[in-house]
Amino acid sequence: MSELTAARLPSLSERIEGAAAIALMALFKALPIDAASALGGFLARSLGPRLGITKRARRNLELAMPELSAREREQIVVKMWDNLGRVIAEYPHIGEIRCFVPGTRLEVLGTEHVDAARARGKPLMFLSGHYGNWEATGIAASQYGVPLAMVYRAPNNPIVARLMERVRANFSGSVIPKGAAGARQLIQALKSRTTVGILIDQKMNDGIPVPFFGRDAWTASGAIELALRYDCTILMARASRIGGAHFRLSVSPPIELARTGDRHADTRTTLLRVHAELERWIREDPGQWFWLHKRWPD
């Protein structure tokens, strides 16, 4: 068993949930990717808006985009669930996607920023969020010759965690678990010039408050602190869904690291720049972001 899964017996509810996840993954794997993606989207947008957790997405949208009407926000909620269902259904197939070939499902833009970062010779850090199909960044990076060590939070359900480990093994590079042990691995990766990938859009109670959509959001600061310490090049990448199981991965120009000599101020300023880019993505197509995180205080 890897470090990502806890060595404990699952509860009855976790066994039921795990069995359902295994059955769904087997169904999606048996279907062609387009059919699997369509089915996953249909199931999620049909059921998701009825679930209690969707209240959080609606509340987040009210806080972040109060200028929208209730009808517009509900359309975003439905699209969010559709995208999430498609992401889940695409997991068994995503390792089969080939980039940089004619007719690819995953178009990649901005590789010149990757080339310039690698020529600089400093550690490289990809930052992204739960937007579109966020797993596509690792696929494209690996096939471009820049495999990522992904910082990853395992699902709470140990059965689902093991399932995801097996699925991700077909397309992912190395994995760094979140937590104290993971922090040590992350430092070692940066010291050895291993490229790391981090999803930086989740709430962290031990983070710092940084404005996001005009409201303070508790945000993990450790990655930025390490980027400043090791003079990393920070590139941000988003894998937009451009129709069905087709994607466009866009790599942005490097995020400028603040360098005033005040570590806390520099961390916050750099995080502000990261948040500005994340917010720009989300405003362009809010239905592609995962609004279910408890991102802002009530």
Secondary structure, DSSP 8 states (H G I E B T S, - for coil): --TTS-SS---HHHHHHHHHHHHHHHHHHHS-HHHHHHHHHHHHHHHGGGSTTHHHHHHHHHHH-TTS-HHHHHHHHHHHHHHHHHHHHHHHHHTT---SSTT-SEEEE-HHHHHHHHHHTS-EEEEE-SBBSTTHHHHHHHHTT---EEEE---SSHHHHHHHHHHHTTT---EEESSHHHHHHHHHHHHTT--EEEE--SEEEEEEEEEETTEEEEE--HHHHHHHHTT-EEEEEEEEEEETTEEEEEE---B----SS-HHHHHHHHHHHHHHHHHHHHHH-GGGB-TTS--S--
